[in-house]
Amino acid sequence: MTDRSAELASKLAALEARLQAACAAAGRNRDELTVVAVTKTFPADDVRRLAALGIRDIGENRDQEAASKAAACAELDLRWHFIGQLQTNKARSVAEYAHLVHSVDRDRLVAALDTAAERAGRELGCLVQVSLQPARGRGGIDPAGMLELADLVHTAPNLQLAGLMAVAPLDQDPVPAFERLEPLVQALRSRYPQARIVSAGMSADLEPAIGAGATHVRVGSALLGSRPPLR
Ligand SMILES: *Cc1c(COP(=O)(O)O)cnc(C)c1O
């Protein structure tokens, strides 16, 4: 094992301990939870090392970087998650490699992704990204518009509505923020029972997200180390 593989293995073990503890504290089962390893800024070799350690879900937030890593790792059995703000002109590229787009936040993007998925001959999973701080959030639709956007994804022939995604506000306690997510999850599931994914929680706020019902945590720095700033 290389030094980097050993480092990733040890970070993964520490993360696993956190996940087990958070699940126990929340009275949840660890196998309800999927770890999406967020590899942005890190090389494709790290994706390979993580895959060798059993990681199957990889998250990226920029199309160009994601497309090249997905191509470099094409022989691995991975699921690619697009988690960043997405411009409509990148939809065509994203639909070629992504399995799940977490950041669907507006009507025009739904239309662009549907067209792109049809062209790629693939059915594309989508999460509606809701803002937990609508006034000045970190992306996402205002909760008041969530169901309408979900309806649009649901009726798009080449998209599959898979659930919700949220990012906690940067400068606030994540606990009340993630509590605001719970009624939104209930509302979505009562209309679309199959839309079961809740993508919430990052390195710094996994525990409250798991407490609030996250099914997918998006973990970057806790697994890969710190990134250069401004990304
Ligand atoms: C970068 C990123 C993450 C991972 O963040 P860490 O704090 O490094 O775990 C999760 N979600 C989104 C949307 C991101 O852009």
Ligand as a Chemical Component Dictionary entry (heavy atoms), coordinates in Angstrom:
data_LIG
# 
_chem_comp.id                   LIG 
_chem_comp.type                 NON-POLYMER 
_chem_comp.pdbx_formal_charge   0 
_chem_comp.three_letter_code    LIG 
# 
loop_
_chem_comp_atom.comp_id 
_chem_comp_atom.atom_id 
_chem_comp_atom.alt_atom_id 
_chem_comp_atom.type_symbol 
_chem_comp_atom.charge 
_chem_comp_atom.model_Cartn_x 
_chem_comp_atom.model_Cartn_y 
_chem_comp_atom.model_Cartn_z 
_chem_comp_atom.pdbx_ordinal 
LIG C1 C1 C 0 -17.059 20.425 -1.623 1  
LIG C2 C2 C 0 -18.442 19.999 -1.325 2  
LIG C3 C3 C 0 -18.709 19.055 -0.319 3  
LIG C4 C4 C 0 -17.636 18.431 0.550  4  
LIG O1 O1 O 0 -17.183 19.359 1.472  5  
LIG P1 P1 P 0 -16.220 18.963 2.697  6  
LIG O2 O2 O 0 -16.451 20.035 3.671  7  
LIG O3 O3 O 0 -14.843 18.956 2.153  8  
LIG O4 O4 O 0 -16.641 17.633 3.172  9  
LIG C5 C5 C 0 -20.031 18.686 -0.122 10 
LIG N1 N1 N 0 -21.039 19.216 -0.840 11 
LIG C6 C6 C 0 -20.827 20.145 -1.798 12 
LIG C7 C7 C 0 -21.992 20.688 -2.547 13 
LIG C8 C8 C 0 -19.521 20.560 -2.070 14 
LIG O5 O5 O 0 -19.315 21.477 -3.029 15 
# 
loop_
_chem_comp_bond.comp_id 
_chem_comp_bond.atom_id_1 
_chem_comp_bond.atom_id_2 
_chem_comp_bond.value_order 
_chem_comp_bond.pdbx_ordinal 
LIG C1 C2 SING 1  
LIG C2 C3 SING 2  
LIG C2 C8 DOUB 3  
LIG C3 C4 SING 4  
LIG C3 C5 DOUB 5  
LIG C4 O1 SING 6  
LIG O1 P1 SING 7  
LIG P1 O2 DOUB 8  
LIG P1 O3 SING 9  
LIG P1 O4 SING 10 
LIG C5 N1 SING 11 
LIG N1 C6 DOUB 12 
LIG C6 C7 SING 13 
LIG C6 C8 SING 14 
LIG C8 O5 SING 15 
# 
